[in-house]
Amino acid sequence: MKTQQEIWQNMSGKFFTDPIELLVREAIIREQNLGHTLKVCIGSDSHVYGNEIHYATAVVFVRKGKGAFTFIRKQKEFQNISIKERMLNEVNRSVEIAYRIFEILDEFNVEMEVHADINTDAEFKSNIALRDAMGYILGMGYVFKAKPYAFASSNCADLMV
């Protein structure tokens, strides 16, 4: 039986129980056969509800000039943590997925970005995690994007969390 962590869905609510590696491989093959040039953007977001933290991680396939589609994974944790730790948990969830699919993307020559739902403006609370998040993502060798360019986390994951 699959764990909750391995259940993915699209923005329409259709569920997928296959591992993300298989979903990504199949999507790339299908889209490249249709002539689309792809870029994959990965981002996570979270919301706090009492002592629950709800996370969503989005794997967004951008068809250059032809729209996009997304796979989303939702998770829940019961803990009370600081904003910085929560922001870094979001980044860690994105990096975990990036690490799992990087070789597949490389095999098919698909670009990847990792998006952090962290504001570059120091007046926002999330900014406290910017340097750590940027260092982590760049240190892994991935392209880093923060707000306002981090649509995978700020828009796609945010819609589903």
Contact map, one row per residue, 1 for C-alpha under 8 A:
11100000000000000000000000000000000000000000000000000000000000000000000000000000000000000000000000000000000000000000000000000000000000000000000000000000000000000
11111110000000001000000000000000000000000000000000000000000000000000000000000000000000000000000000000000000000000000000000000000000000000000000000000000000000000
11111110000000000000000000000000000000000000000000000000000000000000000000000000000000000000000000000000000000000000000000000000000000000000000000000000000000000
01111110000000000000000000000000000000000000000000000000000000000000000001100000000000000000000000000000000000000000000000000000000000000000000000000000000000000
01111111000000000000000000000000000000000000000000000000000000000000000011100000000000000000000000000000000000000000000000000000000000000000000000000000000000000
01111111000000001111000000000000000000000000000000000000000000000000000010000000000000000000000000000000000000000000000000000000000000000000000000000000000000000
01111111100000111110000000000000000000000000000000000000000000000000000011000000000000000000000000000000000000000000000000000000000000000000000000000000000000000
00001111110000111101000000000000000000000000000000000000000000000000001111000000000000000000000000000000000000000000000000000000000000000000000000000000000000000
00000011111111110000000000000000000000000000000000000000000000000000001110000000000000000000000000000000000000000000000000000000000000000000000000000000000000000
00000001111111100000000000000000000000000000000000000000000000000000111100000000000000000000000000000000000000000000000000000000000000000000000000000000000000000
00000000111111000000000000000000000000000000000000000000000000000000111100000000000000000000000000000000000000000000000000000000000000000000000000000000000000010
00000000111111000000000000000000000000000000000000000000000000000000000000000000000000000000000000000000000000000000000000000000000000000000000000000000000000000
00000000111111100000000000000000000000000000000000000000000000000000000000000000000000000000000000000000000000000000000000000000000000000000000000000000000000000
00000000111111110000000000000000000000000000000000000000000000000000000000000000000000000000000000000000000000000000000000000000000000000000000000000000000000000
00000011110011111000000000000000000000000000000000000000000000000000000000000000000000000000000000000000000000000000000000000000000000000000000000000000000000000
00000011100001111100000000000000000000000000000000000000000000000000000000000000000000000000000000000000000000000000000000000000000000000000000000000000000000000
01000111000000111110000000000000000000000000000000000000000000000000000000000000000000000000000000000000000000000000000000000000000000000000000000000000000000000
00000111000000011111011000000000000000000000000000000000000000000000000000000000000000000000000000000000000000000000000000000000000000000000000000000000000000000
00000110000000001111111000000000000000000000000000000000000000000000000000000000000000000000000000000000000000000000000000000000000000000000000000000000000000000
00000101000000000111111100000000000000000000000000000000000000000000000000000000000000000000000000001000000000000000000000000000000000000000000000000000000000000
00000000000000000011111110000000000000000000000000000000000000000000000000000000000000000000000000011001000000000000000000000000000000000000000000000000000000000
00000000000000000111111111000000000000000000000000000000000000000000000000000000000000000000000000000000000000000000000000000000000000000000000000000000000000000
00000000000000000111111111100000000000000000000000000000000000000000000000000000000000000000000000000000000000000000000000000000000000000000000000000000000000000
00000000000000000001111111110000000000000000000000000000000000000000000000000000000000000000000000001001000000000000000000000000000000000000000000000000000000000
00000000000000000000111111111000000000000000000000000000000000000000000000000000000000000000000000000001000000000000000000000000000000000000000000000000000000000
00000000000000000000011111111100000000000000000000000000000000000000000000000000000000000000000000000000000000000000000000000000000000000000000000000000000000000
00000000000000000000001111111110000000000000000000000000000000000000000000000000000000000000000000000000000000000000000000000000000000000000000000000000000000000
00000000000000000000000111111111000001000000000000000000000000000000000000000000000000000000000000000000000100000000000000000000000000000000000000000000000000000
00000000000000000000000011111111100000000000000000000000000000000000000000000000000000000000000000000000000000000000000000000000000000000000000000000000000000000
00000000000000000000000001111111110000000000000000000000000000000000000000000000000000000000000000000000000000000000000000000000000000000000000000000000000000000
00000000000000000000000000111111111111000000000000000000000000000000000000000000000000000000000000000000000000000000000000000000000000000000000000000000000000000
00000000000000000000000000011111111111000000000000000000000000000000000000000000000000000000000000000000000000000000000000000000000000000000000000000000000000000
00000000000000000000000000001111111100000000000000000000000000000000000000000000000000000000000000000000000000000000000000000000000000000000000000000000000000000
00000000000000000000000000000111111100000000000000000000000000000000000000000000000000000000000000000000000000000000000000000000000000000000000000000000000000000
00000000000000000000000000000011111110000000000000000000000000000000000000000000000000000000000000000000000000000000000000000000000000000000000000000000000000000
00000000000000000000000000000011111111000000000000000000000000110100000000000000000000000000000000000000000000000000000000000000000000000000000000000000000000000
00000000000000000000000000000011001111100000000000000000000000110000000000000000000000000000000000000000000001000000000000000000000000000000000000000000000000000
00000000000000000000000000010011000111110000000000000000000011110000000000000000000000000000000000000000000001100000000000000000000000000000000000000000000000000
00000000000000000000000000000000000011111000000000000000000011110000000000000000000000000000000000000000000001111000000000000000000000000000000000000000000000000
00000000000000000000000000000000000001111100000000000000001111000000000000000000000000000000000000000000000001111000000000000000000000000000000000000000000000000
00000000000000000000000000000000000000111110000000000000011111000000000000000000000000000000000000000000000000011110000000000000000000000000000000000001000000000
00000000000000000000000000000000000000011111000000000000111100000000000000000000000000000000010011000000000000011110000000000000000000000000000000000001100000000
00000000000000000000000000000000000000001111100000000000111000000000000000000000000000000110010000000000000000000111100000000000000000000000000000000111110010000
00000000000000000000000000000000000000000111110000000011110000000000000000000000000000000110110000000000000000000011100000000000000000000000000000000001110011000
00000000000000000000000000000000000000000011111000000011100000000000000000000000000000000100000000000000000000000000100000000000000000000000000000000000110011001
00000000000000000000000000000000000000000001111100001111000000000000000000000000000001000100000000000000000000000000000000000000000000000000000000000000000001001
00000000000000000000000000000000000000000000111110001110000000000000000000000000000000000000000000000000000000000000000000000000000000000000000000000000000000001
00000000000000000000000000000000000000000000011111111100000000000000000000000000000000000000000000000000000000000000000000000000000000000000000000000000000000000
00000000000000000000000000000000000000000000001111111100000000000000000000000000000000000000000000000000000000000000000000000000000000000000000000000000000000000
00000000000000000000000000000000000000000000000111111000000000000000000000000000000000000000000000000000000000000000000000000000000000000000000000000000000000000
00000000000000000000000000000000000000000000000111111000000000000000000000000111000000000000000000000000000000000000000000000000000000000000000000000000000000000
00000000000000000000000000000000000000000000000111111100000000000000000000011111000000000000000000000000000000000000000000000000000000000000000000000000000000000
00000000000000000000000000000000000000000000011111111110000000000000000000011110000000000000000000000000000000000000000000000000000000000000000000000000000000000
00000000000000000000000000000000000000000000011110011111000000000000000001111000000000000000000000000000000000000000000000000000000000000000000000000000000000001
00000000000000000000000000000000000000000001111000001111100000000000000001110000000000000100000000000000000000000000000000000000000000000000000000000000000000001
00000000000000000000000000000000000000000001110000000111110000000000000111100000000000000000000000000000000000000000000000000000000000000000000000000000000011011
00000000000000000000000000000000000000000111100000000011111000000000000111000000000000000100110000000000000000000000000000000000000000000000000000000000100010000
00000000000000000000000000000000000000001111000000000001111100000000011110000000000000000000000000000000000000000000000000000000000000000000000000000001100110000
00000000000000000000000000000000000000011110000000000000111110000000011100000000000000000000000000000000000000000000000000000000000000000000000000000001000000000
00000000000000000000000000000000000000011100000000000000011111000001111000000000000000000000000000000000000000000000000000000000000000000000000000000001000100000
00000000000000000000000000000000000001111000000000000000001111100001110000000000000000000000000000000000000000000000000000000000000000000000000000000000000000000
00000000000000000000000000000000000001111000000000000000000111110111100000000000000000000000000000000000000000000000000000000000000000000000000000000000000000000
00000000000000000000000000000000000111100000000000000000000011111111000000000000000000000000000000000000000000000000000000000000000000000000000000000000000000000
00000000000000000000000000000000000111100000000000000000000001111110000000000000000000000000000000000000000000000000000000000000000000000000000000000000000000000
00000000000000000000000000000000000000000000000000000000000000111110000000000000000000000000000000000000000000000000000000000000000000000000000000000000000000000
00000000000000000000000000000000000100000000000000000000000001111111000000000000000000000000000000000000000000000000000000000000000000000000000000000000000000000
00000000000000000000000000000000000000000000000000000000000001111111100000000000000000000000000000000000000000000000000000000000000000000000000000000000000000000
00000000000000000000000000000000000000000000000000000000000111100111110000000000000000000000000000000000000000000000000000000000000000000000000000000000000000000
00000000011000000000000000000000000000000000000000000000000111000011111000000000000000000000000000000000000000000000000000000000000000000000000000000000000000000
00000000011000000000000000000000000000000000000000000000011110000001111100000000000000000000000000000000000000000000000000000000000000000000000000000000000100000
00000001111000000000000000000000000000000000000000000000011100000000111110000000000000000000000000000000000000000000000000000000000000000000000000000000000000000
00000001111000000000000000000000000000000000000000000001111000000000011111000000000000000000000000000000000000000000000000000000000000000000000000000000000010010
00001111100000000000000000000000000000000000000000000001110000000000001111100000000000000000000000000000000000000000000000000000000000000000000000000000000000000
00011011000000000000000000000000000000000000000000000111100000000000000111110000000000000000000000000000000000000000000000000000000000000000000000000000000000011
00011000000000000000000000000000000000000000000000000111000000000000000011111000000000000000000000000000000000000000000000000000000000000000000000000000000000000
00000000000000000000000000000000000000000000000000011110000000000000000001111100000000000000000000000000000000000000000000000000000000000000000000000000000000000
00000000000000000000000000000000000000000000000000011100000000000000000000111110000000000000000000000000000000000000000000000000000000000000000000000000000000000
00000000000000000000000000000000000000000000000000111000000000000000000000011111000000000000000000000000000000000000000000000000000000000000000000000000000000000
00000000000000000000000000000000000000000000000000111000000000000000000000001111100000000000000000000000000000000000000000000000000000000000000000000000000000000
00000000000000000000000000000000000000000000000000110000000000000000000000000111110000000000000000000000000000000000000000000000000000000000000000000000000000000
00000000000000000000000000000000000000000000000000000000000000000000000000000011111011000000000000000000000000000000000000000000000000000000000000000000000000000
00000000000000000000000000000000000000000000000000000000000000000000000000000001111111000000000000000000000000000000000000000000000000000000000000000000000000000
00000000000000000000000000000000000000000000000000000000000000000000000000000000111111100000000000000000000000000000000000001100000000000000000000000000000000000
00000000000000000000000000000000000000000000000000000000000000000000000000000000011111110000000000000000000000000000000000000101100000000000000000000000000000000
00000000000000000000000000000000000000000000000000000000000000000000000000000000111111111000000000000000000000000000000000000000100000000000000000000000000000000
00000000000000000000000000000000000000000000010000000000000000000000000000000000111111111100000000000000000000000000000000000000000000000000000000000000000000000
00000000000000000000000000000000000000000000000000000000000000000000000000000000001111111110000000000000000000000000110000000100100000000000000000000000000000000
00000000000000000000000000000000000000000000000000000000000000000000000000000000000111111111000000000000000000000000000000000000100110000000000000000000000000000
00000000000000000000000000000000000000000000000000000000000000000000000000000000000011111111100000000000000000000000000000000000000000000000000000000000000000000
00000000000000000000000000000000000000000011110000000010100000000000000000000000000001111111110000000000000000000001100000000000000000000000000000000000000000000
00000000000000000000000000000000000000000011000000000000000000000000000000000000000000111111111000000000000000000011000000000000000010001000000000000000000000000
00000000000000000000000000000000000000000000000000000000000000000000000000000000000000011111111100000000000000000000000000000000000000000000000000000000000000000
00000000000000000000000000000000000000000001000000000000100000000000000000000000000000001111111110000000000000000000000000000000000000000000000000000000000000000
00000000000000000000000000000000000000000111000000000000100000000000000000000000000000000111111111000000000000000110000000000000000000000000000000000000000000000
00000000000000000000000000000000000000000000000000000000000000000000000000000000000000000011111111100000000000000100000000000000000000001000000000000000000000000
00000000000000000000000000000000000000000000000000000000000000000000000000000000000000000001111111110000000000000000000000000000000000000000000000000000000000000
00000000000000000000000000000000000000000100000000000000000000000000000000000000000000000000111111111000000000000000000000000000000000000000000000000000000000000
00000000000000000000000000000000000000000100000000000000000000000000000000000000000000000000011111111100000000000100000000000000000000000000000000000000000000000
00000000000000000000000000000000000000000000000000000000000000000000000000000000000000000000001111111110000000000000000000000000000000000000000000000000000000000
00000000000000000000100000000000000000000000000000000000000000000000000000000000000000000000000111111110000000000000000000000000000000000000000000000000000000000
00000000000000000001100100000000000000000000000000000000000000000000000000000000000000000000000011111111100000000000000000000000000000000000000000000000000000000
00000000000000000000000000000000000000000000000000000000000000000000000000000000000000000000000001111111110000010000000000000000000000000000000000000000000000000
00000000000000000000000000000000000000000000000000000000000000000000000000000000000000000000000000111111111000000000000000000000000000000000000000000000000000000
00000000000000000000100110000000000000000000000000000000000000000000000000000000000000000000000000001111111100000000000000000000000000000000000000000000000000000
00000000000000000000000000000000000000000000000000000000000000000000000000000000000000000000000000001111111111110000000000000000000000000000000000000000000000000
00000000000000000000000000000000000000000000000000000000000000000000000000000000000000000000000000000111111111100000000000000000000000000000000000000000000000000
00000000000000000000000000000000000000000000000000000000000000000000000000000000000000000000000000000011111111000000000000000000000000000000000000000000000000000
00000000000000000000000000010000000000000000000000000000000000000000000000000000000000000000000000000001111111000000000000000000000000000000000000000000000000000
00000000000000000000000000000000000000000000000000000000000000000000000000000000000000000000000000000000111111100000000000000000000000000000000000000000000000000
00000000000000000000000000000000000011110000000000000000000000000000000000000000000000000000000000000000111111110000000000000000000000000000000000000000000000000
00000000000000000000000000000000000001110000000000000000000000000000000000000000000000000000000000000000110011111000000000000000000000000000000000000000000000000
00000000000000000000000000000000000000111100000000000000000000000000000000000000000000000000000000000100100001111100000000000000000000000000011000000000000000000
00000000000000000000000000000000000000111100000000000000000000000000000000000000000000000000000000000000000000111110000000000000000000000000011110000000000000000
00000000000000000000000000000000000000001110000000000000000000000000000000000000000000000000011001000000000000011111000000000000000000001000011110000000000000000
00000000000000000000000000000000000000001111000000000000000000000000000000000000000000000010010000000000000000001111100000000000000000000000000111001111100000000
00000000000000000000000000000000000000000011000000000000000000000000000000000000000000000110000000000000000000000111110000000000000010000000000111100100110000000
00000000000000000000000000000000000000000011100000000000000000000000000000000000000000100100000000000000000000000011111000000100000000000000000001100100110000000
00000000000000000000000000000000000000000000000000000000000000000000000000000000000000100000000000000000000000000001111100000110110000000000000001100000000000000
00000000000000000000000000000000000000000000000000000000000000000000000000000000000000000000000000000000000000000000111111010110010000000000000001110000000000000
00000000000000000000000000000000000000000000000000000000000000000000000000000000000000000000000000000000000000000000011111000010010000000000000001100000000000000
00000000000000000000000000000000000000000000000000000000000000000000000000000000000000000000000000000000000000000000001111110010000000000000000000000000000000000
00000000000000000000000000000000000000000000000000000000000000000000000000000000000000000000000000000000000000000000001111111011000000000000000000000000000000000
00000000000000000000000000000000000000000000000000000000000000000000000000000000000000000000000000000000000000000000000011111010000000000000000000000000000000000
00000000000000000000000000000000000000000000000000000000000000000000000000000000000000000000000000000000000000000000001011111110000000000000000000000000000000000
00000000000000000000000000000000000000000000000000000000000000000000000000000000001000000000000000000000000000000000000001111111000000000000000000000000000000000
00000000000000000000000000000000000000000000000000000000000000000000000000000000001100100000000000000000000000000000111000011111110000000000000000000000000000000
00000000000000000000000000000000000000000000000000000000000000000000000000000000000000000000000000000000000000000000011111111111110000000000000000000000000000000
00000000000000000000000000000000000000000000000000000000000000000000000000000000000100000000000000000000000000000000000001001111111000000000000000000000000000000
00000000000000000000000000000000000000000000000000000000000000000000000000000000000110110000000000000000000000000000010000000111111110000000000000000000000000000
00000000000000000000000000000000000000000000000000000000000000000000000000000000000000000000000000000000000000000000011100000111111111000000000000000000000000000
00000000000000000000000000000000000000000000000000000000000000000000000000000000000000000000000000000000000000000000000000000001111111100000000000000000000000000
00000000000000000000000000000000000000000000000000000000000000000000000000000000000000010000000000000000000000000000000000000000111111110000000000000000000000000
00000000000000000000000000000000000000000000000000000000000000000000000000000000000000010010000000000000000000000001000000000000111111111000000000000000000000000
00000000000000000000000000000000000000000000000000000000000000000000000000000000000000000000000000000000000000000000000000000000011111111100000100000000000000000
00000000000000000000000000000000000000000000000000000000000000000000000000000000000000000000000000000000000000000000000000000000001111111110000000000000000000000
00000000000000000000000000000000000000000000000000000000000000000000000000000000000000000000000000000000000000000000000000000000000111111111000000000000000000000
00000000000000000000000000000000000000000000000000000000000000000000000000000000000000000010001000000000000000000100000000000000000011111111111100000000000000000
00000000000000000000000000000000000000000000000000000000000000000000000000000000000000000000000000000000000000000000000000000000000001111111111100000000000000000
00000000000000000000000000000000000000000000000000000000000000000000000000000000000000000000000000000000000000000000000000000000000000111111110000000000000000000
00000000000000000000000000000000000000000000000000000000000000000000000000000000000000000000000000000000000000000000000000000000000000011111110000000000000000000
00000000000000000000000000000000000000000000000000000000000000000000000000000000000000000000000000000000000000000000000000000000000000001111111000000000000000000
00000000000000000000000000000000000000000000000000000000000000000000000000000000000000000000000000000000000000011100000000000000000000001111111100000000000000000
00000000000000000000000000000000000000000000000000000000000000000000000000000000000000000000000000000000000000011100000000000000000000001100111110000000000000000
00000000000000000000000000000000000000000000000000000000000000000000000000000000000000000000000000000000000000001111000000000000000001001100011111000000000000000
00000000000000000000000000000000000000000000000000000000000000000000000000000000000000000000000000000000000000001111000000000000000000000000001111101100000000000
00000000000000000000000000000000000000000000000000000000000000000000000000000000000000000000000000000000000000000011111100000000000000000000000111111100000000000
00000000000000000000000000000000000000000000000000000000000000000000000000000000000000000000000000000000000000000001111100000000000000000000000011111110010000000
00000000000000000000000000000000000000000000000000000000000000000000000000000000000000000000000000000000000000000000001000000000000000000000000001111110000000000
00000000000000000000000000000000000000000000000000000000000000000000000000000000000000000000000000000000000000000010000000000000000000000000000011111110000000000
00000000000000000000000000000000000000000010000000000000000000000000000000000000000000000000000000000000000000000011100000000000000000000000000011111111111000000
00000000000000000000000000000000000000000010000000000000000000000000000000000000000000000000000000000000000000000010000000000000000000000000000000111111111100000
00000000000000000000000000000000000000001111000000000000011100000000000000000000000000000000000000000000000000000010000000000000000000000000000000000111111110000
00000000000000000000000000000000000000000111100000000000110000000000000000000000000000000000000000000000000000000011100000000000000000000000000000000111111111000
00000000000000000000000000000000000000000011100000000000000000000000000000000000000000000000000000000000000000000001100000000000000000000000000000100111111111000
00000000000000000000000000000000000000000000000000000000000000000000000000000000000000000000000000000000000000000000000000000000000000000000000000000111111111100
00000000000000000000000000000000000000000000000000000000010100000000010000000000000000000000000000000000000000000000000000000000000000000000000000000011111111110
00000000000000000000000000000000000000000011100000000001110000000000000100000000000000000000000000000000000000000000000000000000000000000000000000000001111111111
00000000000000000000000000000000000000000001110000000001000000000000000000000000000000000000000000000000000000000000000000000000000000000000000000000000111111111
00000000000000000000000000000000000000000000000000000000000000000000000000000000000000000000000000000000000000000000000000000000000000000000000000000000001111111
00000000001000000000000000000000000000000000000000000001000000000000000101000000000000000000000000000000000000000000000000000000000000000000000000000000000111111
00000000000000000000000000000000000000000000111000000111000000000000000001000000000000000000000000000000000000000000000000000000000000000000000000000000000011111
